[in-house]
Amino acid sequence: MSSHRSAPDTTRRSERSRRAIYDAALALVVEVGYPKTTVEAIAARAGVGKQTIYRWWPSKADVLLEAFLDLGEQAAHAAGQVPYSIPDTGDLAADLKLVLRATVDELRDPAFEAPSRALAAEGVVNEELGRRFVAKLLEPQLQLYVDRLRSAQEAGDVRPDVDPRIALELFVSPLAQRWLQYTGPISYEYTDTLVDYALGGLAPR
C-alpha cells in the first residue's frame, strides 16, 4: 500500500521566513542600533540563511524599510483602514485632528516608536538611507495630507493660493520635531492646537 505525501507549500514557507526576517530586523535595530544591525545577525535571529535575505533584498536598509512599512500596513489592516486615507467629512479641522491623534497614538506605541526613531536617527547621518526613508515611508503619508487639503480648497475651505505641500508642514513638522527632539510632550491637545493655529492662517480672508 503506497502513501502519498503532499508537496510542501513553498509560498507559506516563504511567507513565514519573510515574517521572521521582518521581526528580527525590527528587534535588532531597536536593541543594537542601525549601524550594528547586520544581514548576518538578521538571518541568525530569523533562523534563515543569509542567502535567503539577499535573494529578496539587496541590503539591510531595504530589509528594515520594508519591515517598517509592513508594520504600518499590519496595523492598518487590524484597524480596518486599508487602503488608508484621511477622511473627508466636510469638516477639515475635525478630519485633520482625527488623523493627527492617530499619529500621536502610533508615535507612543513602542512597536513603532523604537524602530522609527532608529531609522530616523540613522537617516540624519546616512543621506542615502534618509532619502529612501522619506521616499518610501514619509512621502506617501504626506501625500494624503496634500489630497485632503486640495479637497478642502475645492470646497472653498482653504484659500486657492495656498500650496498644500507647504501647508501640511504647519502641523506635521512641529509634531515630528517634538517627537524626535523631545522638545515637549505630544498629546491630543497639542495636535488639536496645531490644527487650530494652522487653519486660522489658511482660511479665506
N, C-alpha and C positions, 0 to 999 in steps of 0.2 A: 504494500500500500504506500503510494507516494504522497508526500506532503508538499504543499505549495506555500511558499513564503512570499509575501508581497514585497515589492521593491521599496527601499527606503525613500521617504518623501524628502528629496533634497531641498525643496522650497521651504518646508518647515524647518529643516536643519539650518539652512542659511539664515532664516529669519531669527532663529534662536541665537545663532552666532552673532548676527548683527546687533541684536538687542544687548547681548552680553558685552560687546565691544563698546557700545554707547555708554552703558552703565559704568564700565571700567574707566573709560576716558574721563567722564564727568567726575567720578570719585577721585581719580588720581590728580586731576588739575586742582581740585579743592585741597587735597591732602599735601601735595608736594609743590604745587605751583606749575605754571605752564612750562618754564624752562627745563624742569626736571622730569616732566612727563615725556616719556619716550614711546615709540611704537612697540619696542620690545616689552616695556612694562605693561602697556595696554594689553598686548597679546597674552602675556603671562597671567594677568589678572582675569582676563576674559576666558582663559582656557582654550585659546586657539593658536594656530601657528602664525608667525609674523607674516608669512607669505599670504595668508588669508586677508590680512588687513591691506597689504599692498595690492591685492587683487581688486579691492573695492575703492581704495583711496590712495592718492599719491603721497600724502604726508599726514603727520599728526594734526596739523592745523585743519585739514579737511575733515578728519575724523571728529575733532572737537566741535567745529562749527556745525556739522551735520547732526551731531549728537545733541547739541543745544537747541537747534532748530526743531528736532524731533521731540525734545522735551516740551517745547511750547505747543506743538501740534497735538501731543498726547493730552495735555491739559485742556486744550480747546475741544478735542473730541469728548473728553469726560464731561465737559460743561455743555455739550451740545451746541458749540459755537463754530462749526466748520461748515462752509467757509466763513471765516471771521470777517466782520466789517463793523464799522462804527454805526450804531443805529441812527436812523433818520426819522425821528418822531415829529419833526417840525419845530422842535424846541432845541436850538443849537446848544444853549448853555447846559440843559439837562443831559443831552447826549454826550457832550464832552466831559461833564462831571462824572457820568457813569463810567466811561472808559478809563478815565484817569484814576478813579477809585479802584477799578480792577487792576490797574497798573501798580498802584500802591500795594495791593494785596500780593501781587506777584513779586515785587521787589522785597517784600518782607518774608517771602517763603524761602527757607533755607535751601530747598531743592533748586531754586532758580538763582538766589542771591549769590551763593558761593561761586558757582562756575561762571556766572556772568561777570562778577567782579574780577575773577582771574583773567578772563578773556579780555575784558575792557582794559585792565591794567597792562596786560602784555601788549595790547594794541597801541598803547601810547608810545612804547619804545620800539615796537616792531611794526614799521609802517605797512608792510605787505599784509600782515595779519589784520591790522587795524582797518585797512581799506576793505578787506574781504568781510570782516565782521560787520562793517557798515552796509556793504552792498547786499550781503546775504540775509542779515538779520534785522538791521535797523531801517534801511530804506523801504522795504515792503511795509513795515508798520507805519512809517511816517507817511507813506502814500495814502493810507487810509484816512489820515487827518486831512490831507490835501483834498481827497474826494469829498469828504463831508463839508469842508469849508467852501468848496466850489458849489456844492448843492445849496449851501446857505446863501451864497452870492446870487444864484439863480432865483432864490426865493425872496431876495431883497433884504436879507438879514445881515449881510456883510457888504461893505462898500465895494463897488466894482473895481476900484483902483487898487485894492489890497492884493498882494501876492500871497496866496495860501501857503506856499512853501516857506516863506519867511514868517508869516503869521503864526504858524503852528509852533514855532520856536518860543513864542511868548509864554506858553505854558508847559511845553515838553522840556525845553532846555533847563529852566530853573529846577524842575523836579530831578532831572538827571544830575545836575550839579550837586544838589543837596545829598542825593543818594551816594554819589561817587566820592565826594569830598567830606562827607559828614559835617556840612556847614549848618545843618539844622535838622529837626525831626521831619519825617514825611508822614503825612496824615491826610485823611479825607478833607479835613478843614483847610489844610494848606492848598491842596489841589483845587478845591472849590473856589478858594480865594483867587488863585491864579486865573481861573476861567473868568471870574467876575471882573478882575482887573483888565485882562486881555480884551474881553468883548466890549468893555467900556470904551476902548480905543478903536475897535473895529466897526462899531455900529454906524449906520448912516447918520450924517450930520444934518 
